[in-house]
Amino acid sequence: MSKESHIDRTATEPRHAALHETTIISLQEINPSIRLFRLAIQGSGIKFLPGQWLDLHIPSLSKPGGFTITSSPSSSLPSPSNPTPYVELAIQRSPSNPAAAYLFQPPFQLLNTPLSVRVGGSFTFPPSGIPASTLRRVVFIAGGVGVNPLMSMLSFLAEAPPPEPFEAHFLYSMRDPGMSRDAKGMLFLERIFELFSKGGVQSRLRLFLTSGRRDVEQVAGSEVVSLEGGEVPFERRRISLSDVGAALGEEKRDAVVYVCGVPDMTDEFVKRLVDELGMERERVLYEKWW
């Protein structure tokens, strides 16, 4: 059975009318499986909300690919300090995804390539229907490249911190890269650590490294990943509901939770947050990556 395309899977999602022209101006190899792209925007920039994605139109493909914007909305608008507006995309290698496969060609074949893009998606911060002024806590739950939309949201929060008191908790789970554990190869870990270190928002980062197999998961003591500016403790296990509950605290009426990861993980957390922790359904927002 063929995999459902991005355009078919998101047919009911909101999309902007405008199609924008961009050019690939940089490409960074995060690790063998993930590349970070910067697309310069022609014209007057692009307006989007943190968490939205792009339909990425590649001339040789009949259907666009879908990739989440990982940069802050401010990066996509021209200003004296930002003369080359851009959007950033973190893309995981996927031979079964034609658009992703195209973007894993040799870098020299991709740089300066023009691409048309369209903004879409409803998984955004602030959440629709909940006044941002009433929020006092946000809990982000990221699994693997599910970190992508949450990275844009966190960057937005760091640029314009809400009035105090406000807390941001970031629970980030990824596959354990093994003995090397080079933070530069762990998608956005250094950036998240840096944003939290600035202290604009009261915040906490928790990192969980997994084997990728449920039958061998074990809870172990905390260890650390070393970064240039410090250390990030991690635990060798999956994120649990009790971890999320600890981040939420007792008062849930002024909190929201964002979950993004593989479908099984996302479905489980959404259901248990409502059924077991008593979260209002509209305060649990999610997006699945496939």
Buried (B, 14 or more C-beta within 10 A) or exposed (E): EEEEBBBEEBEEBEBBEEEBBBBBBEBEEBBEBBBBBBBBBEEEBBEBBBBBBBBBBBEEBEBBBBBBBBBBBBBBBEEEEEEEBBBBBBBBBBEEBBBBBBBBEEEEEBEEBEBBBBBBBBBBBBBEEBEEEEBBBBBBBBBBBBBBBBBBBBBBBBBEBBEEEBBBBBBBBBEBBEEEBEBEBBBBBBBBBBBBEEEBBBBEBBBBBBBEEEEEEEEEEEBEBEBEEEEBEBBBBBBBEEBBBBBBBEEBEBBBBBBBBBEEBBBEBBEBBBEEBEBEEEBBBBBBBE
